[in-house]
């Protein structure tokens, strides 16, 4: 038991500080163009490789090896006769999946289970056409083979609906998991971010809610819930008890999404600031207006700007208003705990996506996997149609141990890091390029899809796939090259603390006055120049 306890603690530390993610969910009737949209920022210190898996056929009794993150084989499961193709985390039927880890009760982690959450996501993409089907497949697999992760909130979207599945293990020696899945009502928006979100749920609405038979009884058995109490059973409170820390870390992001999509509701910050008596935010809300894919991308780019928690303001943002805070996110001074805000946009993002699934178009065209690497705030999303059979090479190469100008992740990472030298200036140059690239891609979308649809109507499926593949690969590589060019531009323009003007001449910009006032206030005598009467001053030259 002691060894298991050590493994659990190490694993939870790995999850808590390496992989912390954000999902936004937009249902069909909540979007401007009848798209079902979900997002996923996979945050962690790693170098992602964009991958594509082709469809395959298998023989009876074929099996599939399941490997840990390290590559070690942890078990085998039965293979199905046919698996679907998928790119990133979207398959050929426009099914897309994202997740956020909520850890929950650490004693429920089972190190002997076979299937981790990422295994479940990949298996669902290979085997499911719809979100409901994916929920059933994942939970059946866990029941049969065991669950080897902590608590997870999983977003599952198809071209018509979105489900949220929340799942957690049963502890060492218990193979399965307890879980609940809810369909997000059409016309609504939801969000989750490293904290369980499903509270009360209906027990007799199988069309809208599915759950494990023992989801309540197991909690009673473990002493997590008293059925004789006056409190209703809430999955999120029972399996991921709310604390001041996880509210600050996770619920602030949910609040920030909700306040932007429904400003009329005037959502209070009281809950995520742990004010006594404050009610948790609802699982989903109706937006004030319908959202476009571009709107959702903008929601993924946020540091609480224009709120009292704005990370570009205050002494912590430095002289040039950087929103980035270096880890650890928590610290202690004089026995008092402190914590930086945790925004949606963070320098630790490995990759993110905004998936677009559309029932009014054939699958080859309807499913678009808008993919970006590194920080959501400084990335530029590229469109990858779910039918493509090739990928832009620059998004598939590189490793975190060695910088490379051939790796898209490293180039985007370089730009984001370099910007911290003079953030308030450089971010404008970065966003100018970002805006031009993405505006061009959105403007090009209609024409490429019109041409692909024409080919499909003419029964030229291969030609349509080739067209969309060539488009996706070309636009991906063009974006990568523009970001390389942006890198060279920033290095040249912001060299040695100067800023070159439009004529290429370096100008001294120095520090903003409000920062200099703080410097002088802290050490008023250190930088003071004594005044000397009747002695002429000469200009200083570097």
Order of alpha helices (4+ residues) and beta strands (2+ residues): alpha-beta-beta-beta-beta-beta-beta-beta-beta-beta-beta-alpha-alpha-beta-beta-beta-beta-beta-alpha-alpha-alpha-beta-alpha-beta-beta-beta-alpha-beta-beta-alpha-alpha-alpha-beta-beta-alpha
